[in-house]
Amino acid sequence: MPINYELNTLLCMNMQSSKKIYFLVPKVTSKNDICFFEVEKNDVFQVNKFGILEPIVTKKKSRYLPDIILMPLLAYDKKNNRLGYGKGYYDHYLNNQKKKIKTIGIAFSFQETKEIPISKHDVKMDYILTEKGLH
């Protein structure tokens, strides 16, 4: 779910496709992890403890393992390193999956910086998508 001045990835739900595409959004769990739930165009969301909209999870909603994650970021570099919001939720989630999940950092081109400091737990993006294209 977009916060601050992030690109609104929920607009992707308006795309028409001949294939069934499931739109998943993260929810912070009580264990301070994230898990992903399917959302539909008219779903209602709730605000979490960080002020971010999350899906309202009912017993009938199942957790999903995404194929691709569109990841928010504050900054990125030419090596596809990402500076996130500091909690490490996405890095922790991705480092604990058996399946390789494609990662696409979503940003504006002005968010590119010379170099992002990284640690051994940081996950490098497969791609960065900006208004100028996929890098």
DADABEL-V692938 format. One line per field, one symbol per residue. psi: psi as a letter, one per 30 degrees, with the letter a starting at -180 (. if undefined). A space follows every 10 residues. Layout:
psi: ???
This chain:
psi: kklcglkjff ffffkkkflj kkkkklkklf ghlllkkkll eglkllkafg gkklkjklff klkljlekkj kllelllfgg kkjagffgee eeeefgkekk kkkjkkllff fklekkkllf fkkkkelkkl ffak.
